[in-house]
Amino acid sequence: MVVALLAALGLAAPASARETYPFQNPRLSLDARVNDLLGRLTLDEKISLLHQYQPAIPRLGIAPFKTGTEALHGIAWSTDRNSTPPGNVVTATSTVFPQSVGLGATWDPALMRRVGSVVGTEARGFNAENPQVWGLQLWAPVVNLLRDPRWGRNEEGYSEDPYLTGEISTAYGRGIQGDDAKYLRAAPVLKHYLANNNEILRDRTSSSLRPRVKKEYDEPAFKAAISADAATGVMMAYNLINGRPATAHADANDVIRTWTDKELFNVTDAGGPNNLVRSQEYYSTLAEGNAATLKAGVESFTVDDTNSSPTIDSIRAALSQGLLAQSDIDTAVRRILSIRFRLGEFDPDGGPYAKITKSVVDSPEHRRLAREAAGKAAVLLKNQGGALPLDAAEDKKIAVVGPLSQTLYTDWYSGRLPYKVTPLDGVKERLGAGGTVTSSEAVDRVALKDVETGRYVTAPGGAGGPLTATATSSGASQGLDVFDWGQGVFTLRSAANGKVVGRTDYSPESTFSNTQDQPNGWFVQQMFKFEDAGDGEYVIRYAGYETPNDWEGPNNYVTVRDDGTLILGAATAEHATRFAKETVSTGVDEAVKAATGADAAVVVVGSMPFINGREDHDRTDMNLAEGQQEIVKAVRRANPNTIVVLENSYPTTINWEQANVPAILWTSHAGAETGHAIADVLFGDVNPSGRLPQTWYRSASDLPDILEYDIIKADRTYQYFRGDPLYAFGHGLSYTTFAYGRPRLSSGSVARNGEVTVSVDVTNTGTAAGAEVVQLYTHQKTSRDEQPLKRLRGFQRVHLQPGERRTVRMTLRAADLAHWDVTRDKWVVESAEHDLMLGASSADIRGRATLKVRGETIPPRDLGKETRAVNFDDQRGIELVDESKARGDSVGRTDAGDWIKFADADLSRAPKRFTARVAKAGAGDTSIQIRLGGPTGRLAGTVNVPSTGDPYAYRDVTAAVTGAAGRQDVYLVFGGDLRLSSFALTG
């Protein structure tokens, strides 16, 4: 088999390749096989395996290996090292499931395991066809928490809650890996460690994580799948964590590897190693940066596309400079090989999953599961007066209108749809020949005329081509459909061929062509704005993504050349061509026409995944596009029985719609089966059971700055948010009703190492069969520390027939009620009463019980021993920074008047001396004041902090303390910028 594989790869098979080595013997232990192969590799061969594109080693019969097939909600894309140029993206035509945020809305781990199984199976199918492109290390799932709904990559995560995220991601990972105890069907890698929830300056911003937030919120989302052995590694994020780049963060070894006994194979995000020396300027040379990355516990460098030479050269340089030892290389390669062995690569028969072929992709069974998943992902947000489900009687007339009613969109991490069932298709099919369906996309069709020449902009038919202003009159070839995506941004679709208009290339004077099925690409080239030029005339501004987080380019305005070709030819509106915009038809009017007289009007609105927030671009507005709002309002005026289907990737501030529209159904972009799933739910063939995986706010003003990561202090997520959300975390309606009995506990009290069973009877009191998602939340009533208002501790889906009652039981471990004790750097279960809440959402609590936990009492703080500054209880103005480039955190980037608080300190020994370990890079002195009771409370002492000349050059400073006694809240108030690592108050 090895010889055949080498021949297929165009490699000669030397005589030694025909030998049978111990590492090829599947009867040996994994460790023995890895050790044998590792011992046969030369140092150069080992180093070559550290890049994303691992080369073949013909003398040992080893084929190439590539990390990173994207598989977020189906097999999406990979890169081809043999393409021209090397590294071109290859998109899969595969089974596309709902976006991850939609899969999170299913609250269904069993379903997610089945979805993961399909993804792992199709990964094998693609790999069997072309292993050079389709590697079996899958970069999925994304488990970053949806802390801020404005995050551009909101569509990629599952939930704002770590428990729900952990349950869903663990199930997905287990499905991908398969059920074999020894082998992996495919190897899932979690993205992106850690606290990666903003795109603005994403490789330069630092996520400031106080210990409680890191331990209680961000880490658990990753720990769940790793500790369950449902993932084989993590991808390190672009951002910095407390001032240290995640790419080279020691957590890869110090934290992540403590969660499992299995070997992990960690990777950098694309370009991350170069960021260390470029945008982040953290290390002076690539040798230093790559050495730090490898020693931190990251084994594979995703960088420089297919060119591994810079990585190899830098690792060699690091070895020669003593930054790395050969043992560091061996450790990394051992981890890489362990996963490759588990994938069956070195078995003579390829292992138990090697027989899977490309025929599995897009099978009927997979299509059925995609439809089921899309149906379960839909969330019924509102249903007033029984507006839904719709009646499918033969004489019914249904209007289906809106800019998303006749199309399906894919996103950056989606495969290519093998077929499309649009919402209109789904409704037509379900209503059947006896019903009537009227429709309109509800978009304006316009013709643009060059005011100076009087010529109309014209697009060719067929495959499309350059647009020109050459026609003397308007007709089908001059029609352009205007799709509004909000904030003045629109796309144009040519009536001549149904293709989207965009820049032909990236040149300064690029032409425009109608050649694309949808907006797409890393730099989205199909976005425009109409700007009023007066006298009823307009200039067209190109608004496509040109550079990260910036829409500006050297020329931003459309001009018409002498030959009539439209180009991007002007830097300002003053020099742009003026166009008259003649309306051929009005979208609102067409929608109203279709909706008038219909038994119900379904308005499908939402987002375009390449435009309304995506990787590298956060949302700055949470509203539905203005033009889409007008469609909804107009249809609602024309037809009181209006149903809004909101198809997007993010919570949206649809306050008017909630107040005025009878029914609202939300779905993510849900793949090829979207239309079937929407129709299934609209007509009641599927009783909606999706639940929101994140809070929907009423306004962006409910949120702090997107870079504020302290969810405790900033009242973020349902756990701490004190406002009134538009829709609460866990919200979702059904076509039936459910009654809850009184919750019962197996015991009213529990020791800190014990557990309790929570039971509740749930009855379907309606007339339709349906599934309820019973949710268990807890709140610790008393604590030394601020506790979440609610925190999800368990959930269970239960499907009930009308009148059926079932007892739902969930086990709650007292250990799961622990929180991070910053006074002693450990998990603590306090003695306290907990309010146990069972309900249909975080805001719809149906029953409560009280549980007494026999734990411990956190003693007063002992500041007489060295106290880490980051273990404060409260703060104002500070950031957390890196204590050293290797590990450790400090308090830093302080301004005059900033402070940190250490609550309930035992000062009964009347300390006389304050000692602090500090660093100050800038010139001059500053100070730290020790105050009691408050930041302006009694001054107990002041320590002078001199310049140390370097942010990592720490020294100890001391000062006398007076009047410190009893139990006090101690405040350290900063006089200026410095770094504080630790301190003590001693006698």
Protein Blocks (a to p, Z undefined) as FASTA:
>chain_A
ZZmmmmmnopacdfklmpccfklmmkbcfklmmmmmmmmpcfklmmmmmpmbacddfkno
pacddehiaffbocfbdcdfkbccehiacdddddddddfklmmmnopaklmmmmmmmmmm
mmmmmmmmommlmccbdcdddfbdcfblkbmklmmmmbfcfklmmmmmmmmmmmmnopaf
kbcfbacdddddehiabfbhkllcccdddfklmmmmmmmmmmmmmmnopagbdcddfbdc
ehiafklgcklmmmmmmmpcbdcdddddehklmmmmmmnomafbfklmmmmmmmnopabd
cehhlalklmmmmmmmmmmnopacfklmmmmmmmmmmmmmmnommgmnlpjklmpcfklg
opfklmmmmmmmmmmmpccfbdghhlaccdfbfkbccddedjklmcccddfkbccdfbdc
dfklmmmmmnommbccdddehiacdddddfknopacdddehjopadddfbfbdcfklpcc
dddebjhiacdddfklopacddfblcfklccddfbfbdedjbdckbccdddebjhiacdd
dfbdfbghiabdfblcdcddfkopacdfbfbfklpccdddddfbdfklmmmmmmgopabd
cddedddfklnopehiacfbfbdcfklmmmmmmmmmmombbcdddddfbdcddfklmmmp
mbdcddddebjklmmmmmmmmnopaccfbdcfbdcdfbfklpccfklmblklnopajklo
cbdcfbdghiacdfbdcdddddddfbfbdcfkbccddddddddfbfbdcddddddddddf
bdfbdcdfbdcfbdcdddddehiacdddddddfklmpccdfklopaddddddddddddfb
fklcfbdcdddddddddddddfkbccdfklcfbdehiacddfblkbocddehiaehiacd
dehiafklopabdcdddddfbgcjddddddehiaklccfbdcddddehiaklccdddddd
ehiacjdddddddfbdcddfbdcddZZ
